């Protein structure tokens, strides 16, 4: 899945990739900014609502405090007035209330059964107001609906005062921003502060219990919410992404992609040896024109370099051919000299030593000959040809006692490097020589088969190949040391089994 997505992205044109990159970079930022702005708007609206609610609560508290002050002052004045007797009680109460600040002077003293005893001012009908026990306070809208009646129970009677709407309005307006207040008492309403004159102005209405829950103050204050126009401003980051993507796509397409495609088609039509025809008009981009001129100069240099390289390669090929030819000839000369000296040697051991050295020099000569033959096609050294010639060379150079040596071959057509071929040739020579000197009547089988795309397995079989664990035979110990070292050159351990030695070697992949 990831590979398919990667391939799909790689096949997209540059303008589409640029659009995707800008989208991946700018669109999340725009969305995050929009979300942050929206959260800010919601937080601002919540703060505005909270501020209005605080104003409403404070206005209701002010009204409640005004009623509480009047109730307390009325209780104190009535207690003192009635304690001295009913005669002159209202005058005594009037004098007591006169020295209290912001206290209504409209009051009435009643008996315990609610009958009026005297009044400081006309407060209207109080018969429908509930009776209260001493120490109790009741607050309700006055019967005439022009204020709030406060009745408190005192010793030997009751006292009732009416706080007018004007004083209630003054207390409510001490908190700025309040535009409406209505006191509600068991379904009855007293409007303390009227609604705003501007009808478009929205208000946040809240209700607050006052006077120990006997009344409810419904308070309204204007609230300015975030408008739709303000919300549209939040979309500016997204609009910025749209404009940036569109402008970038247009600029890249006109100033970069289109001239590059023209240049690409011109370069694609070029064939080596022909004249490069590049477009002369490639738009206003100076860098694209400079790139066109650079292409022309590069093609000229490449053509010139190819001609020089072809000439140098031909000379190098001739030189390498001559070097390999001379090395092969020199190795053959050395082998011939060893053969001549071997025939004239005085002892069998000397003749055997000359013969062994000659076989190894011959093996190296065969490697050079095959490497030079395959070098022209750059395929490496062919091991089938190498081992076939090497087997013929070993049979031809065998001593008199091993003239009837049989070497059976089963070799796949694989190719390898010269270093591996040298190690294979020496390893084969060592093992075959050991077998034909120890047991010349037994056949030697050489097999080479590909085991994977990059490896092949060489196996040489003979009854004489038996691993020597005791190390009693010095020649066998020396032989094991030599073939083990040659196997290490192939970077693979030599597998020794009864009657067969095997080793893995690197080869080139099949063509």
GUNU-723483 format. One record per residue (C-alpha): residue in one letter; x, y, z. Coordinates in nm, 3 decimals. Example, Ala and Ser with C-alpha at 12.3 -4.5 7.8 and 13.67 -1.06 7.14 Angstrom:
GUNU-723483
  residu       c1       c2       c3
       A    1.230   -0.450    0.780
       S    1.367   -0.106    0.714
end
This chain:
GUNU-723483
  residu       c1       c2       c3
       X    0.000    0.000    0.000
       X    0.278    0.243    0.094
       X    0.474    0.149   -0.217
       X    0.167    0.208   -0.439
       X    0.111    0.550   -0.280
       X    0.479    0.638   -0.328
       X    0.462    0.537   -0.695
       X    0.141    0.734   -0.743
       X    0.299    1.046   -0.594
       X    0.609    1.000   -0.808
       X    0.397    0.988   -1.126
       X    0.218    1.315   -1.049
       X    0.325    1.628   -1.242
       X    0.523    1.892   -1.058
       X    0.232    2.138   -1.044
       X    0.012    1.875   -0.878
       X    0.291    1.787   -0.634
       X    0.333    2.156   -0.549
       X   -0.041    2.186   -0.492
       X   -0.035    1.883   -0.263
       X    0.266    2.020   -0.073
       X    0.102    2.360   -0.024
       X   -0.217    2.185    0.082
       X   -0.030    1.966    0.330
       X    0.156    2.267    0.473
       X   -0.091    2.555    0.461
       X   -0.433    2.389    0.487
       X   -0.372    2.234    0.832
       X   -0.239    2.570    0.953
       X   -0.547    2.745    0.813
       X   -0.779    2.491    0.972
       X   -0.598    2.515    1.304
       X   -0.614    2.895    1.296
       X   -0.983    2.877    1.207
       X   -1.045    2.637    1.493
       X   -0.844    2.855    1.733
       X   -1.039    3.160    1.616
       X   -1.368    2.977    1.663
       X   -1.262    2.873    2.011
       X   -1.163    3.233    2.079
       X   -1.505    3.353    1.963
       X   -1.678    3.099    2.183
       X   -1.456    3.201    2.473
       X   -1.527    3.570    2.406
       X   -1.902    3.505    2.392
       X   -1.879    3.308    2.715
       X   -1.682    3.592    2.875
       X   -1.937    3.849    2.756
       X   -2.224    3.639    2.888
       X   -2.039    3.588    3.217
       X   -1.979    3.962    3.251
       X   -2.345    4.039    3.182
       X   -2.451    3.775    3.434
       X   -2.217    3.928    3.692
       X   -2.374    4.269    3.625
       X   -2.722    4.124    3.659
       X   -2.631    3.949    3.984
       X   -2.477    4.264    4.131
       X   -2.784    4.469    4.034
       X   -3.011    4.214    4.204
       X   -2.782    4.217    4.510
       X   -2.802    4.596    4.526
       X   -3.181    4.583    4.525
       X   -3.175    4.308    4.785
       X   -2.934    4.510    5.000
       X   -3.162    4.814    4.974
       X   -3.459    4.608    5.092
       X   -3.250    4.452    5.372
       X   -3.134    4.795    5.495
       X   -3.493    4.922    5.498
       X   -3.613    4.612    5.683
       X   -3.339    4.642    5.945
       X   -3.388    5.016    5.995
       X   -3.767    4.968    6.015
       X   -3.733    4.689    6.275
       X   -3.503    4.899    6.495
       X   -3.722    5.210    6.468
       X   -4.047    5.018    6.530
       X   -3.909    4.829    6.830
       X   -3.799    5.152    6.993
       X   -4.121    5.335    6.908
       X   -4.365    5.065    7.028
       X   -4.161    4.989    7.337
       X   -4.257    5.335    7.476
       X   -4.626    5.282    7.406
       X   -4.859    5.337    7.113
       X   -4.898    5.707    7.182
       X   -4.652    5.901    6.967
       X   -4.499    5.583    6.833
       X   -4.501    5.699    6.467
       X   -4.330    6.025    6.560
       X   -4.059    5.836    6.746
       X   -4.017    5.600    6.456
       X   -4.010    5.890    6.209
       X   -3.726    6.055    6.398
       X   -3.534    5.728    6.413
       X   -3.572    5.662    6.038
       X   -3.484    6.021    5.948
       X   -3.126    5.977    6.064
       X   -3.074    5.652    5.865
       X   -2.933    5.715    5.515
       X   -3.115    5.592    5.203
       X   -3.413    5.461    5.405
       X   -3.771    5.503    5.293
       X   -3.981    5.738    5.511
       X   -4.310    5.585    5.401
       X   -4.406    5.346    5.682
       X   -4.693    5.235    5.900
       X   -4.716    5.074    6.243
       X   -4.976    4.802    6.302
       X   -5.098    4.594    6.587
       X   -5.032    4.225    6.605
       X   -5.359    4.153    6.424
       X   -5.269    4.388    6.136
       X   -5.478    4.692    6.231
       X   -5.302    5.022    6.151
       X   -5.195    5.218    6.459
       X   -5.034    5.514    6.287
       X   -4.849    5.601    5.966
       X   -4.555    5.819    5.873
       X   -4.697    5.856    5.521
       X   -4.968    5.703    5.308
       X   -4.848    5.362    5.191
       X   -5.185    5.241    5.062
       X   -5.388    4.938    5.166
       X   -5.191    4.696    5.381
       X   -5.475    4.471    5.490
       X   -5.394    4.212    5.224
       X   -5.033    4.185    5.333
       X   -4.955    3.870    5.536
       X   -4.917    3.888    5.916
       X   -4.566    3.831    6.050
       X   -4.446    3.721    6.391
       X   -4.195    3.919    6.592
       X   -3.850    3.893    6.431
       X   -3.987    3.777    6.096
       X   -3.965    3.978    5.773
       X   -4.187    3.952    5.464
       X   -4.119    4.129    5.134
       X   -4.378    4.162    4.857
       X   -4.493    4.397    4.586
       X   -4.711    4.673    4.727
       X   -5.084    4.662    4.665
       X   -5.076    4.976    4.449
       X   -4.783    4.837    4.248
       X   -4.563    5.144    4.302
       X   -4.297    4.986    4.519
       X   -4.199    4.696    4.738
       X   -4.367    4.652    5.075
       X   -4.141    4.540    5.360
       X   -4.323    4.410    5.672
       X   -4.133    4.315    5.985
       X   -4.262    4.174    6.310
       X   -4.164    4.351    6.636
       X   -4.266    4.330    6.999
       X   -4.630    4.445    7.048
       X   -4.700    4.481    6.677
       X   -4.571    4.505    6.320
       X   -4.417    4.770    6.099
       X   -4.467    4.808    5.722
       X   -4.268    5.030    5.486
       X   -4.284    5.077    5.108
       X   -3.963    5.123    4.912
       X   -4.063    5.323    4.603
       X   -3.969    5.221    4.249
       X   -3.740    5.525    4.213
       X   -3.514    5.408    4.496
       X   -3.514    5.053    4.358
       X   -3.421    5.189    4.013
       X   -3.140    5.399    4.161
       X   -2.998    5.093    4.338
       X   -3.016    4.884    4.019
       X   -2.857    5.152    3.801
       X   -2.553    5.175    4.029
       X   -2.428    4.880    3.822
       X   -2.360    5.012    3.476
       X   -2.507    4.845    3.171
       X   -2.836    4.728    3.325
       X   -3.124    4.807    3.090
       X   -3.414    4.613    3.238
       X   -3.528    4.485    3.580
       X   -3.857    4.331    3.681
       X   -3.941    4.206    4.032
       X   -4.173    3.903    4.038
       X   -4.381    3.807    4.343
       X   -4.619    3.513    4.308
       X   -4.710    3.603    3.950
       X   -4.721    3.976    4.010
       X   -4.460    4.190    3.838
       X   -4.311    4.527    3.925
       X   -4.108    4.688    3.649
       X   -3.821    4.871    3.813
       X   -3.624    4.953    3.498
       X   -3.776    4.969    3.151
       X   -3.657    4.785    2.835
       X   -3.397    4.948    2.609
       X   -3.517    5.196    2.356
       X   -3.309    5.056    2.073
       X   -3.505    4.754    1.959
       X   -3.207    4.601    1.773
       X   -3.006    4.572    2.091
       X   -3.012    4.220    2.224
       X   -3.034    4.152    2.593
       X   -2.927    3.864    2.813
       X   -3.204    3.799    3.069
       X   -3.125    3.630    3.399
       X   -3.331    3.564    3.712
       X   -3.198    3.595    4.065
       X   -3.384    3.509    4.391
       X   -3.385    3.792    4.648
       X   -3.528    3.844    4.994
       X   -3.461    3.485    5.098
       X   -3.631    3.357    4.784
       X   -3.964    3.533    4.842
       X   -3.913    3.739    4.523
       X   -3.732    3.695    4.193
       X   -3.544    3.972    4.013
       X   -3.540    3.931    3.634
       X   -3.254    4.147    3.509
       X   -3.169    4.227    3.149
       X   -2.846    4.375    3.011
       X   -2.730    4.422    2.650
       X   -2.478    4.174    2.514
       X   -2.274    4.222    2.200
       X   -2.201    3.883    2.049
       X   -1.946    3.809    1.777
       X   -2.120    3.875    1.446
       X   -2.128    3.666    1.130
       X   -1.889    3.911    0.963
       X   -1.640    3.846    1.240
       X   -1.676    3.474    1.181
       X   -1.609    3.519    0.811
       X   -1.278    3.682    0.896
       X   -1.175    3.348    1.045
       X   -1.185    3.195    0.697
       X   -0.905    3.422    0.577
       X   -0.634    3.155    0.648
       X   -0.824    2.906    0.431
       X   -0.867    3.172    0.162
       X   -0.493    3.239    0.188
       X   -0.428    2.869    0.119
       X   -0.656    2.876   -0.187
       X   -0.493    3.188   -0.331
       X   -0.139    3.065   -0.254
       X   -0.205    2.728   -0.417
       X   -0.366    2.885   -0.725
       X   -0.096    3.147   -0.777
       X    0.184    2.894   -0.719
       X    0.025    2.649   -0.964
       X   -0.011    2.917   -1.233
       X    0.342    3.049   -1.187
       X    0.505    2.707   -1.179
       X    0.307    2.588   -1.481
       X    0.379    2.891   -1.699
       X    0.730    2.984   -1.588
       X    0.875    2.640   -1.512
       X    0.680    2.334   -1.625
       X    0.590    2.444   -1.980
       X    0.945    2.558   -2.076
       X    1.094    2.246   -1.920
       X    0.860    2.023   -2.120
       X    0.963    2.199   -2.440
       X    1.327    2.149   -2.346
       X    1.257    1.785   -2.254
       X    1.098    1.709   -2.591
       X    1.391    1.870   -2.773
       X    1.648    1.674   -2.574
       X    1.444    1.354   -2.614
       X    1.457    1.386   -2.993
       X    1.836    1.416   -2.988
       X    2.034    1.122   -3.127
       X    2.410    1.084   -3.078
       X    2.594    1.216   -3.380
       X    2.315    1.457   -3.477
       X    2.295    1.829   -3.411
       X    2.101    1.921   -3.100
       X    1.800    2.139   -3.192
       X    1.688    2.333   -2.882
       X    1.390    2.579   -2.875
       X    1.488    2.944   -2.883
       X    1.181    3.079   -2.695
       X    1.142    2.935   -2.347
       X    0.946    3.206   -2.166
       X    1.064    3.489   -1.942
       X    1.263    3.268   -1.706
       X    1.632    3.345   -1.747
       X    1.731    3.032   -1.556
       X    1.550    2.809   -1.809
       X    1.733    2.979   -2.098
       X    2.063    2.930   -1.917
       X    1.970    2.565   -1.866
       X    1.910    2.531   -2.243
       X    2.252    2.676   -2.317
       X    2.405    2.447   -2.055
       X    2.243    2.147   -2.224
       X    2.394    2.249   -2.557
       X    2.739    2.290   -2.406
       X    2.707    1.962   -2.215
       X    2.606    1.770   -2.530
       X    2.905    1.914   -2.715
       X    3.138    1.815   -2.434
       X    2.982    1.468   -2.413
       X    3.027    1.413   -2.787
       X    3.386    1.526   -2.769
       X    3.446    1.316   -2.456
       X    3.289    1.010   -2.619
       X    3.518    1.042   -2.917
       X    3.819    1.075   -2.691
       X    3.705    0.786   -2.472
       X    3.643    0.564   -2.774
       X    3.994    0.632   -2.898
       X    4.141    0.576   -2.551
       X    3.938    0.258   -2.503
       X    4.054    0.118   -2.833
       X    4.416    0.190   -2.740
       X    4.364    0.043   -2.393
       X    4.205   -0.267   -2.542
       X    4.500   -0.319   -2.772
       X    4.741   -0.263   -2.485
       X    4.559   -0.510   -2.255
       X    4.540   -0.764   -2.536
       X    4.912   -0.733   -2.589
       X    4.981   -0.760   -2.214
       X    4.770   -1.072   -2.175
       X    4.922   -1.221   -2.486
       X    5.274   -1.161   -2.357
       X    5.188   -1.297   -2.008
       X    5.039   -1.611   -2.164
       X    5.346   -1.655   -2.385
       X    5.581   -1.597   -2.092
       X    5.394   -1.851   -1.878
       X    5.410   -2.102   -2.163
       X    5.783   -2.034   -2.199
       X    5.828   -2.090   -1.825
       X    5.627   -2.413   -1.846
       X    5.839   -2.532   -2.139
       X    6.161   -2.453   -1.953
       X    6.036   -2.640   -1.647
       X    5.946   -2.937   -1.867
       X    6.293   -2.935   -2.030
       X    6.472   -2.912   -1.696
       X    6.243   -3.177   -1.551
       X    6.336   -3.428   -1.820
       X    6.704   -3.365   -1.757
       X    6.678   -3.386   -1.378
       X    6.889   -3.651   -1.216
       X    6.648   -3.781   -0.949
       X    6.281   -3.881   -0.957
       X    6.199   -3.633   -0.681
       X    6.345   -3.345   -0.881
       X    6.158   -3.450   -1.193
       X    5.835   -3.473   -0.988
       X    5.896   -3.126   -0.843
       X    5.958   -2.976   -1.188
       X    5.645   -3.149   -1.316
       X    5.431   -3.017   -1.026
       X    5.553   -2.662   -1.075
       X    5.496   -2.692   -1.449
       X    5.137   -2.806   -1.397
       X    5.065   -2.501   -1.179
       X    5.225   -2.263   -1.426
       X    5.021   -2.427   -1.700
       X    4.702   -2.382   -1.497
       X    4.779   -2.011   -1.459
       X    4.849   -1.987   -1.833
       X    4.510   -2.142   -1.910
       X    4.339   -1.885   -1.681
       X    4.506   -1.597   -1.864
       X    4.414   -1.739   -2.203
       X    4.047   -1.780   -2.107
       X    4.034   -1.443   -1.937
       X    4.167   -1.272   -2.250
       X    3.917   -1.460   -2.468
       X    3.618   -1.362   -2.255
       X    3.735   -1.006   -2.181
       X    3.613   -0.881   -2.519
       X    3.252   -0.967   -2.426
       X    3.288   -0.856   -2.063
       X    3.137   -1.177   -1.929
       X    3.425   -1.290   -1.710
       X    3.614   -1.619   -1.727
       X    3.410   -1.918   -1.849
       X    3.469   -2.203   -1.601
       X    3.349   -2.476   -1.839
       X    3.622   -2.395   -2.093
       X    3.876   -2.335   -1.818
       X    3.820   -2.667   -1.642
       X    3.801   -2.858   -1.971
       X    4.140   -2.725   -2.088
       X    4.283   -2.769   -1.740
       X    4.175   -3.136   -1.731
       X    4.336   -3.196   -2.072
       X    4.652   -3.021   -1.955
       X    4.668   -3.232   -1.638
       X    4.618   -3.557   -1.830
       X    4.883   -3.454   -2.082
       X    5.134   -3.362   -1.813
       X    5.069   -3.665   -1.592
       X    5.370   -3.884   -1.502
       X    5.424   -4.223   -1.667
       X    5.248   -4.402   -1.381
       X    4.931   -4.197   -1.433
       X    4.911   -4.183   -1.812
       X    4.581   -4.371   -1.797
       X    4.420   -4.122   -1.557
       X    4.051   -4.065   -1.630
       X    3.901   -3.723   -1.549
       X    3.523   -3.708   -1.580
       X    3.369   -3.361   -1.621
       X    3.014   -3.236   -1.553
       X    3.030   -2.859   -1.569
       X    2.763   -2.591   -1.609
       X    2.834   -2.288   -1.824
       X    2.902   -2.025   -1.556
       X    3.134   -1.724   -1.554
       X    3.336   -1.568   -1.276
       X    3.616   -1.318   -1.213
       X    3.983   -1.373   -1.287
       X    4.075   -1.395   -0.915
       X    3.818   -1.668   -0.856
       X    3.928   -1.848   -1.173
       X    4.291   -1.852   -1.056
       X    4.189   -1.999   -0.718
       X    3.966   -2.259   -0.890
       X    4.245   -2.358   -1.130
       X    4.502   -2.398   -0.850
       X    4.255   -2.583   -0.623
       X    4.163   -2.824   -0.905
       X    4.528   -2.877   -0.994
       X    4.624   -2.951   -0.632
       X    4.344   -3.202   -0.576
       X    4.377   -3.379   -0.914
       X    4.755   -3.399   -0.877
       X    4.719   -3.544   -0.528
       X    4.468   -3.800   -0.656
       X    4.670   -3.907   -0.962
       X    4.992   -3.941   -0.762
       X    4.830   -4.136   -0.478
       X    4.586   -4.348   -0.679
       X    4.643   -4.312   -1.055
       X    4.415   -4.601   -1.148
       X    4.103   -4.444   -0.995
       X    3.902   -4.190   -1.200
       X    3.863   -3.830   -1.085
       X    3.520   -3.665   -1.124
       X    3.491   -3.287   -1.146
       X    3.142   -3.131   -1.123
       X    3.041   -2.766   -1.125
       X    2.674   -2.672   -1.090
       X    2.497   -2.344   -1.024
       X    2.332   -2.338   -0.680
       X    2.185   -1.987   -0.692
       X    2.189   -1.677   -0.903
       X    2.529   -1.572   -0.761
       X    2.692   -1.898   -0.644
       X    2.805   -2.233   -0.788
       X    2.938   -2.547   -0.621
       X    3.264   -2.716   -0.731
       X    3.303   -3.079   -0.628
       X    3.601   -3.309   -0.700
       X    3.552   -3.678   -0.623
       X    3.814   -3.953   -0.586
       X    3.851   -4.251   -0.350
       X    4.184   -4.113   -0.232
       X    4.018   -3.800   -0.086
       X    3.982   -3.901    0.278
       X    4.014   -3.639    0.555
       X    4.320   -3.715    0.770
       X    4.229   -3.647    1.133
       X    4.542   -3.796    1.290
       X    4.796   -3.597    1.083
       X    5.039   -3.886    1.054
       X    5.104   -3.828    0.683
       X    5.316   -3.514    0.637
       X    5.238   -3.489    0.265
       X    4.868   -3.522    0.337
       X    4.892   -3.252    0.605
       X    5.065   -3.020    0.360
       X    4.802   -3.095    0.097
       X    4.518   -3.019    0.338
       X    4.682   -2.691    0.436
       X    4.719   -2.585    0.071
       X    4.363   -2.670   -0.039
       X    4.223   -2.507    0.275
       X    4.409   -2.185    0.197
       X    4.285   -2.188   -0.164
       X    3.928   -2.238   -0.041
       X    3.967   -1.932    0.183
       X    4.053   -1.729   -0.127
       X    3.707   -1.824   -0.252
       X    3.562   -1.700    0.082
       X    3.397   -2.034    0.143
       X    3.489   -2.326    0.371
       X    3.612   -2.645    0.206
       X    3.366   -2.925    0.273
       X    3.561   -3.251    0.320
       X    3.371   -3.576    0.289
       X    3.488   -3.927    0.223
       X    3.575   -3.943   -0.146
       X    3.470   -3.583   -0.226
       X    3.588   -3.228   -0.157
       X    3.343   -2.942   -0.229
       X    3.354   -2.565   -0.213
       X    3.113   -2.281   -0.306
       X    3.237   -2.002   -0.530
       X    3.090   -1.672   -0.655
       X    2.973   -1.650   -1.017
       X    2.805   -1.392   -1.238
       X    2.424   -1.396   -1.278
       X    2.277   -1.568   -1.581
       X    2.253   -1.336   -1.883
end
